[in-house]
């Protein structure tokens, strides 16, 4: 049985393929305006797919980067000017070996998906007053979850060290707003309406985008943790 994350990724992959077909058709018909609109939609889907795949496998971005180098080398090697080029062949082999190395690393998700599910449902059902989802322990930065009536509030908190290290990220107004956060009394707050709540996937995607798109997850991050309130 596929997980909710796997099903969501599969759904976006299908939508991506369909958009790519439509873009090709519009370009063929010289309908460049619609091709442009669909290209913008494709960029958004690719961004969401990258976030979901990073959530599924924290090494996805590094593997994807190496694959890009592999594709570039292969494109150059089919060009008669570079056919048999020793340097390109050597680089191709290096990148292919790097992909194999990364793919062999045991996967440890950035946080336990089931644990975040349990915490969110406990909050929704009134079993807990809130919880904290820590991205990393030093410097401390976390998303604090609380509930009032049919609204879940997610607010970003950080200690003094965090405010210094993440000053640039925390001041990136456009990225936070694009994710749905609002600035309230100098704090970034996300509100989630529970009237249409079915599962925790949408909230988990918000958390994943916080970690990867705003705070730029890297190997310095230790394992995320949850503290129930």
N, C-alpha and C positions, 0 to 999 in steps of 0.2 A: 504494500500500500504506500502510495506516494505521500510525502508530507505536504502541508499547506505551502511551504516555501518552494518545494519542487514543482508543484502544480502551478504556482504563480509564475515561476521562471519559464515553464513550458508555455504558458499562455502568452507571455510577452514575446517569446521566441517566435511563436506562430504569427503574432501581430507584426513583428519586425519583418519577417519574410514577406508578408502580404504588402506591407508598405514599400519594401524594396521593389517588388514587382510593379506596383502602381507608379512609383517614381520612374522606373525604366520605360513604362508605357507613355507617361506624360512627356518625357524627354524625346522619345521616338516621334511623338506627334507634335513636337516643338511647343508644347503647352508648358512653358517654363514657370509661369506663375504658380500653377498647381503643384508642379514639381518642387518648387521652393517651399510651399506650405507643408507638403508631405515630408520634405527633408527636415524641416524644423521638428515635426512630430517624431521623426525617426531618431533625431538627436536626443529627444527627451526619453524615448524608449530605451535607447542605448545607455543613457545615464542611469535609468532605473534598473536595467539589467545588470550593469556593473555593480551597483549597490547591493542587489540581491545576491549576486554571485560572490561578492566579498563577504556577505553575511554567511553564505554557505561554506565558503573556503577563504580564510584570511590571506592565502597566498595567491588568490586569483589575479590580482593586479600585476604581480611580478611575473606570473606565468604568461599573462596576456601581453606584457611588454616584450618578453623574450620571443613570443610567437610573432609579434610585429616585426622584430629584427629578422626572424627566419623568413617570413614572407617577402621582406625587402631584398634579402640576399638571393632568394630563389628567382624573383623577378629580374634582378640584374644578371643572373647567371644564364638566363635564356636569351639574353641579348648577345648577338654574335661578338660584340666588342669586348664582352667580359667572360665569354664562354671559356671554361677551364682555368679561370683566374684562381691562383693558389690562395691568395689572401682571402677572397670571398668564400672559397670552399672551407678554409680553416675557420673563419668566423661563423659560417653556417653550422659546422660541426659543434663549435663551442656553444652556440645558442641552443641547439638541439639537445646537447648533453645537459645544459642548465635546466631546460624544461623537464627532462627526465628526472633530474635531481630534485626539483621542486615538487614534482608529482609524487615522488616517493616519500616525501615528508608526511608523517602521520598528521592527519587533520585535527586541529583543536579549535573549534569555533570560538569567536571572540567572547561569546557568552552562551550559557546553557539556554537554548530556545524553550525547553519545557519549563525551566525555572521562571523565565519571564512570563510565560503563559500563566503559570500558577499564581504568580504575584498579581498580575493584572486581573484575573478572574476573582481572586480573593478581595481585591480592592472593589471591583464592581459589585460583588455580593455582600459588601459591608463587613467582611470578616477581619479586615485590617484597616487602619486609618490612613495608611500610605506606605510608601517604600522608596528607597533610594537605589538607583542604578548607577554604580560607579564605573567610569570608563577605565580608570587606572588609579593606583593608590598614591603616586607621588609625581607631580603635585596632584592634590585631590581635586577632581572635577566630577560632578555627577548630575543626573537628572532626578529631581525629586517629584514623586507622583502623589497627588492628593485627589480627593473626590468631593464634590459638593452637588447635591441633587443629582442631575443626570449629566454632569460634566466632569471629565477627568482633566486635571491641570498638571502639565509637565513643565517644571521650571528648572533652569540651569543654575547650579550652585558651584562655587569654587572657593578655595581658601586663598590666602594672600599670595602664596607661591604660584597658584594657578592663575590668578589675575595677572601676574607678571608674565608668565610663560605663554599664556594664551591671549594676551592683550590684542594681538593682531586678529586672531580668529574671532574673538568676542566682539570686536568692533566692525566685523563684516556684515553690515546691516542687510545688504541684498541677499546674501546666502541664507541668513536666518529667516527673512521674510519669504523667500522662495520656498522654504520648507514649511511655512505656515505659522512661524513664531511671531509674537507681537512683543514690542518693548513696553513693559508696564513698570513704572517707577524705577527705571534703569535696569530691569531684569528681563531676560528673554523667557517668555511664557507661551506654551502651546496648549490650546484647548481642544478637547475631543468630545463631541456630542455622543452620548451613549444611547440615544433613541434609536439609532440604526446599528447598534453594536451586535456583531455576530461572532467574531473571533478576534484574536490579538494581532493578526498579521499586519494590519495597517499601522498600528502603534509600533510594532517591531521594525517596520520599514523606516519609520521616522527615527527610531533609535539608531538603526544602521546608517542612515544618511548623516546623522549627527556625528557618529564615530568616524565615518569614512570621508564624507564630503565637506564637513566643517572642521573637525579636529584632526583630520588626516592621519588615520591609523597607521602605525608602523611597528617595527619589531620592538621598539622601546616600551610598548604598552604591555603591562602584565595582564593577567587574566581578570576580566571584569567580574564584579560581584554585586550581589543584591543584599540590602539590609531592610528587613521588614519593620514597619512602624507600628 
